[in-house]
Amino acid sequence: MLDNHELARRISYAFSQSPRGTKAAVARECEINPQAITGWETKGAIDKRFIPILARRTGRRPEYFLDPAVTDRNSAAISETSNDDYADVVGYSQAVGLGAGGAEAVEYAETHSLKFKKTSLRRRGILNRPLAVYYGRGDSMEPTIKDGDAILFDTSDTRVVDGVLYVIQMDGAANPEYYVKRAMVLDAGIYFASDNPVGDHSWKKPKAMDSKKHPITVIGRVHWIGGWAD
């Protein structure tokens, strides 16, 4: 058996090698307060019944959190999934402006493919929808979206819902410009705003969707954001 100090180190290491949001996912599945995970990482104070969930979510063998013979290097779980469990989503080199102006549309953007679990897409209700991934540029949507984050959105969902993030389009100097902004459905109409308005002088105030000078077109609803953890 591991002593508490080594168990705490291994838990912290497993989380550090996992995607952003893993801790929150573990807390939800274990039905515990997210702050309880701090005790796991600092004191090794984990209820052993949570180890299978921790292992699965972090991609480790359960024995890694129990057996000293299992090391960091040989702790990865053997995947039992196949490509049939994943859906390919087209990723474009196209940027979307978060601040410092919009990102002009790129007519022949290079493409690549990102894989998403079909079960995750199905739970979200967007499996087999026309999905795409663009990449954020700027800082006016921090802390929600950071510069360089991947942004998955559904191009078939353009119905505006209050408080939801959307990829939108506005006229630019030469080509259309893309942004990601948060919708505000008010009595006066539909507006789009930045989460961090000080990050971009042109988005210090919300902009009206039906503006006569700069009308806004909704391109799709944002469903997933991926980026580096701090």
C-alpha positions in Angstrom: 0.0 0.0 0.0 1.1 3.6 -0.6 1.6 6.0 2.3 -0.5 9.1 2.2 2.3 11.3 1.1 3.0 9.2 -2.1 -0.7 8.8 -2.7 -1.2 12.5 -2.6 1.6 13.0 -5.1 0.2 10.4 -7.5 -3.2 12.0 -7.4 -1.8 15.4 -8.0 0.4 14.0 -10.9 -2.6 12.2 -12.5 -4.7 15.4 -12.5 -1.7 17.5 -13.9 -1.5 15.1 -16.9 -5.3 15.2 -17.5 -7.4 17.6 -19.6 -8.8 20.8 -18.1 -12.1 20.1 -16.3 -11.1 16.6 -15.1 -11.3 17.6 -11.4 -14.7 19.0 -11.8 -15.8 15.8 -13.7 -14.5 13.6 -10.9 -16.2 15.7 -8.2 -19.5 15.5 -10.0 -19.3 11.7 -10.5 -18.3 11.1 -6.9 -21.0 13.6 -5.8 -18.6 15.5 -3.6 -17.6 19.1 -3.1 -14.8 20.1 -5.6 -12.8 21.4 -2.6 -12.6 17.9 -1.2 -10.2 17.1 -4.0 -7.7 19.5 -2.5 -7.5 17.1 0.5 -6.8 14.2 -1.9 -3.9 16.1 -3.5 -2.4 17.5 -0.3 -3.0 14.7 2.3 -3.9 11.6 0.2 -7.2 11.7 2.1 -9.4 9.8 -0.5 -12.1 7.4 0.2 -11.0 4.2 -1.5 -14.4 3.7 -3.2 -13.6 6.8 -5.3 -10.4 5.4 -6.7 -12.0 3.6 -9.7 -13.7 6.9 -10.8 -10.4 8.8 -10.3 -8.5 6.2 -12.3 -11.0 6.2 -15.2 -11.3 9.9 -15.4 -7.5 10.5 -15.4 -6.7 7.5 -17.7 -4.7 5.6 -15.0 -4.8 2.0 -13.8 -6.6 1.8 -10.5 -3.5 0.0 -9.1 -1.5 3.2 -9.6 -3.3 4.6 -6.5 -2.8 1.5 -4.5 0.4 -0.4 -5.5 3.9 1.0 -5.1 5.1 -1.3 -7.9 3.0 0.7 -10.4 5.0 3.7 -11.5 4.2 7.0 -13.2 5.6 5.6 -16.5 3.5 2.3 -16.5 0.4 3.7 -14.9 -1.6 4.5 -18.1 -4.7 2.4 -18.5 -5.0 0.2 -21.6 -7.7 1.7 -23.8 -10.6 -0.5 -24.6 -12.2 1.9 -27.0 -12.0 1.9 -30.7 -12.4 4.6 -33.4 -16.0 3.7 -33.6 -16.5 5.3 -30.2 -15.3 8.7 -31.5 -16.6 11.3 -34.0 -14.4 13.4 -36.1 -15.0 17.1 -36.0 -13.3 19.3 -38.6 -10.9 21.9 -37.2 -10.1 25.0 -39.2 -7.1 27.3 -39.0 -9.7 30.0 -39.0 -9.5 32.3 -35.9 -12.4 34.0 -34.2 -11.8 37.3 -32.5 -12.1 37.6 -28.7 -10.5 41.0 -28.5 -8.3 43.4 -30.5 -10.7 43.3 -33.5 -12.3 40.5 -35.3 -10.6 37.7 -37.3 -11.1 37.9 -41.0 -12.6 34.9 -42.7 -10.0 32.7 -44.4 -11.4 31.3 -47.7 -9.0 28.4 -47.9 -8.2 27.7 -44.3 -6.2 24.6 -43.7 -8.2 21.8 -42.0 -7.5 19.0 -39.6 -9.6 16.6 -37.6 -10.3 16.5 -33.8 -11.9 13.4 -32.2 -14.7 13.7 -29.6 -16.3 10.9 -27.7 -19.7 10.1 -29.3 -21.2 9.5 -25.8 -20.2 13.1 -24.8 -21.7 14.6 -28.0 -24.8 12.5 -27.5 -25.3 13.7 -23.9 -24.9 17.3 -25.2 -27.5 16.6 -27.9 -25.2 17.5 -30.8 -24.1 14.1 -32.1 -24.3 14.1 -36.0 -24.8 17.8 -36.0 -22.7 20.0 -38.4 -19.9 20.9 -35.9 -16.7 22.8 -36.4 -13.8 24.0 -34.4 -12.2 27.5 -34.7 -9.5 29.0 -32.4 -9.8 32.1 -30.2 -7.7 35.1 -30.6 -7.5 38.0 -28.1 -8.5 38.5 -24.5 -12.0 40.1 -24.3 -13.7 36.8 -23.5 -11.4 35.9 -20.5 -11.6 34.1 -18.3 -14.2 32.0 -20.2 -12.1 31.7 -23.4 -8.4 32.5 -23.6 -6.2 33.3 -26.6 -5.5 30.1 -28.6 -8.3 28.0 -27.0 -10.2 25.7 -29.3 -13.9 26.5 -29.7 -16.4 23.8 -30.9 -19.7 25.1 -32.2 -22.8 23.9 -33.9 -23.5 25.7 -37.2 -27.1 24.5 -37.4 -28.0 26.2 -34.1 -28.5 29.9 -34.6 -31.5 30.4 -32.3 -30.3 33.0 -29.8 -30.7 32.1 -26.1 -29.9 34.6 -23.4 -26.5 34.1 -21.7 -25.2 31.6 -24.3 -22.0 31.9 -26.3 -22.1 32.2 -30.1 -19.7 32.5 -33.0 -21.0 35.6 -34.8 -20.1 37.5 -38.0 -19.8 41.2 -38.7 -18.7 43.1 -41.8 -15.0 43.8 -41.8 -12.8 46.2 -43.8 -12.3 43.7 -46.6 -13.8 40.3 -45.5 -16.4 39.3 -42.9 -15.0 39.1 -39.4 -15.7 36.4 -36.8 -16.1 36.8 -33.1 -17.2 34.8 -30.1 -19.6 36.8 -27.8 -22.2 36.2 -25.2 -25.9 36.8 -26.1 -28.1 39.2 -24.1 -31.8 38.9 -24.9 -33.4 42.1 -23.6 -36.7 43.9 -24.0 -34.9 46.3 -26.3 -33.7 43.5 -28.5 -30.8 41.0 -28.9 -27.3 42.2 -28.0 -23.9 40.5 -27.9 -21.2 41.4 -25.3 -17.7 40.5 -24.1 -17.1 38.7 -20.8 -14.1 41.0 -20.4 -15.0 44.3 -22.1 -11.7 46.0 -21.1 -9.9 43.5 -23.3 -11.1 45.2 -26.5 -11.9 48.9 -26.9 -14.4 48.2 -29.7 -16.5 45.9 -27.4 -16.7 47.9 -24.2 -20.4 48.1 -24.7 -22.8 45.4 -26.0 -23.6 45.6 -29.7 -27.1 45.2 -31.1 -27.8 42.3 -33.5 -30.0 44.4 -35.7 -27.7 47.4 -35.9 -28.2 49.2 -39.2 -24.5 50.1 -39.5 -23.0 46.8 -38.3 -25.6 44.0 -38.3 -24.6 40.8 -36.6 -25.1 37.3 -38.1 -25.1 34.2 -35.8 -22.9 31.5 -37.2 -23.4 28.9 -34.5 -23.7 28.1 -30.9 -20.6 27.3 -28.8 -20.7 24.0 -27.0 -17.1 23.3 -25.9 -13.9 25.2 -25.2 -10.6 23.5 -24.9 -7.3 25.1 -23.8 -4.3 24.8 -21.5 -4.8 24.8 -17.7 -3.0 27.5 -15.7 
